[in-house]
Amino acid sequence: MNCFTIHSKYSARILNRYLLYTKDLRKDKDVICLPVYMADLL
């Protein structure tokens, strides 16, 4: 099961989608790619 399947199944409960990412902070459409070092800010 990938993250897009999970999002479509639980879209009523999920407001923001985050992806832990090894590069700089960026936003792809409705997914926030968060660097690993910022994970404790979630």
Rosetta constraint file for C-alpha pairs under 8 A:
AtomPair CA 1 CA 5 HARMONIC 6.27 0.50
AtomPair CA 1 CA 6 HARMONIC 7.04 0.50
AtomPair CA 2 CA 6 HARMONIC 6.52 0.50
AtomPair CA 3 CA 7 HARMONIC 6.08 0.50
AtomPair CA 4 CA 8 HARMONIC 6.22 0.50
AtomPair CA 5 CA 9 HARMONIC 6.22 0.50
AtomPair CA 6 CA 10 HARMONIC 6.06 0.50
AtomPair CA 6 CA 11 HARMONIC 7.96 0.50
AtomPair CA 7 CA 11 HARMONIC 5.13 0.50
AtomPair CA 7 CA 14 HARMONIC 7.06 0.50
AtomPair CA 10 CA 14 HARMONIC 6.18 0.50
AtomPair CA 11 CA 15 HARMONIC 7.42 0.50
AtomPair CA 16 CA 30 HARMONIC 7.33 0.50
AtomPair CA 16 CA 31 HARMONIC 7.18 0.50
AtomPair CA 16 CA 32 HARMONIC 7.74 0.50
AtomPair CA 17 CA 30 HARMONIC 6.80 0.50
AtomPair CA 17 CA 31 HARMONIC 5.01 0.50
AtomPair CA 17 CA 32 HARMONIC 6.21 0.50
AtomPair CA 18 CA 31 HARMONIC 5.72 0.50
AtomPair CA 18 CA 32 HARMONIC 4.85 0.50
AtomPair CA 18 CA 33 HARMONIC 5.94 0.50
AtomPair CA 18 CA 34 HARMONIC 6.59 0.50
AtomPair CA 19 CA 31 HARMONIC 6.91 0.50
AtomPair CA 19 CA 32 HARMONIC 6.17 0.50
AtomPair CA 19 CA 33 HARMONIC 4.78 0.50
AtomPair CA 19 CA 34 HARMONIC 5.86 0.50
AtomPair CA 20 CA 33 HARMONIC 5.96 0.50
AtomPair CA 20 CA 34 HARMONIC 4.96 0.50
AtomPair CA 20 CA 35 HARMONIC 5.71 0.50
AtomPair CA 20 CA 36 HARMONIC 5.55 0.50
AtomPair CA 20 CA 39 HARMONIC 7.13 0.50
AtomPair CA 21 CA 25 HARMONIC 7.86 0.50
AtomPair CA 21 CA 33 HARMONIC 5.62 0.50
AtomPair CA 21 CA 34 HARMONIC 5.37 0.50
AtomPair CA 21 CA 35 HARMONIC 4.68 0.50
AtomPair CA 21 CA 36 HARMONIC 5.85 0.50
AtomPair CA 22 CA 35 HARMONIC 5.40 0.50
AtomPair CA 22 CA 36 HARMONIC 6.01 0.50
AtomPair CA 23 CA 35 HARMONIC 5.85 0.50
AtomPair CA 24 CA 33 HARMONIC 7.99 0.50
AtomPair CA 24 CA 34 HARMONIC 7.34 0.50
AtomPair CA 24 CA 35 HARMONIC 5.83 0.50
AtomPair CA 25 CA 32 HARMONIC 7.67 0.50
AtomPair CA 25 CA 33 HARMONIC 5.76 0.50
AtomPair CA 25 CA 34 HARMONIC 5.16 0.50
AtomPair CA 25 CA 35 HARMONIC 5.72 0.50
AtomPair CA 26 CA 32 HARMONIC 6.21 0.50
AtomPair CA 26 CA 33 HARMONIC 5.25 0.50
AtomPair CA 26 CA 34 HARMONIC 6.94 0.50
AtomPair CA 27 CA 31 HARMONIC 5.83 0.50
AtomPair CA 27 CA 32 HARMONIC 4.53 0.50
AtomPair CA 27 CA 33 HARMONIC 5.75 0.50
AtomPair CA 28 CA 32 HARMONIC 6.37 0.50
AtomPair CA 28 CA 33 HARMONIC 7.32 0.50
AtomPair CA 34 CA 38 HARMONIC 6.59 0.50
AtomPair CA 34 CA 39 HARMONIC 6.99 0.50
AtomPair CA 35 CA 39 HARMONIC 6.87 0.50
AtomPair CA 38 CA 42 HARMONIC 7.70 0.50
